[in-house]
């Protein structure tokens, strides 16, 4: 009897994982993007051609330094203007509030090795629809859903996370929660490195919104990060188009490297 084995995911023939590794989709995509950059650094003569491939997702110090130098050269990002910083601050004042707190509960659908992400999304969307359709004053469907399906220990407490500040959360989670007026079940799934979240904001304390000059450096850094994210995504898309990628979908190029 012939047994067909699944080939390892690769970038230009370089394996991204060992045969015994079971990687979550996002971790696999992160490794693929890092390998694309490592190989680009080699082609640019910024990294020795005999640099060893990453082991367990960990690359050499020389490769990390070469990738940083490569991005400095290839992306060449301009500093944000004072006018752009002021416009951003005017539109996002709540984002820079000091002392803002949000009382939150959630249902987590965790992305784990081998999980069917499309099926997981359908389950999360079904849960979101169910809790949004709950009748006021009736059964607490949110708490019931958290207890029955959440992959977070908070599920035992109805999904309650208590009062949070931005420093308590992963940045991508905080961006969806803070600096906004919404109270109640959010009408969208919140994505984070941990998975998909159905989120209910129970209460908000707005905090104090500093004037522009007090947060000018933070605003400039936020704009630089936005520009870097866009430029890196575009550069990775270019590299994907030039590479032979097997066993991993990089069409969207939306990984922790570009968040």
C-alpha positions, 0 to 999 in steps of 0.5 A: 500500500502506498502512503502519500505524505504531505510535503513540508511548506517551503520558500524557494525550496527551504523548509519552514518547519520540521516534519514533527512541527504542527504550526498555527496558520499565522506562525507558518505565515510569519516564518514564510515572510521571515524566510522571504526577507532572509533570502532577499538579504542574501541576494542583496549581498547583505548576508552570507550565502551559507547562512544557516536556515532558521531552526524552529523558526529562530534565525541567526543573529546575522540574518536578523541584522541583515534583514533590518539593514535590508528594510532600512534600505528598501523601504526608505520611509519619510518622517511624518510632517507636522501637519500630518501629525496634527490631522491624525491627532485631531481625528484620533484624540481618544486613542491618546487618552491617558487613564482610559479604561474599558470593562470587557468580556469576550468569547475566544475562538483560539487559532491552534495548530491544525485548526480549520480557520474557515470553520473556526471563523464560521463558528465565531460569526455564528456566536456573534450573531447569536449574542447580538440577537439576544433579547434585553433582560432575557437569558445572558446568552453572552455568559452562556456562550463564553462558558460553553465555547470560549478557549479562554479561562475567563469563560468560567466567569462568563468571559469577564476580563474586568477593567482593562487599560491599553497596557493590559492587551495585545496591541492589535486587540487594544486598537479595536477596543480603545479610543472608540465610543462603542458600548455593547457587543461589538458588531464585528469579530476582533482579531488578535494573535490569540484568535478571534474574539466576540467582544462586549464592552460593558462600560468605559471610562474615557480618561483625559485627552492630552493636547497635541504637543504633549503627545506629539512624539507618540503621534509621530511614532504611530504614523511612522508605524502605519507607513512602515506597515504599508511599505513592508506589506507591499515589499513582501507582496513583491517578494512573494510574486518572485518566489516559489512558495509551497504549502502556505498561503501568502496572498494577503501577506497579513502576518505579525510581521506587518501588524 
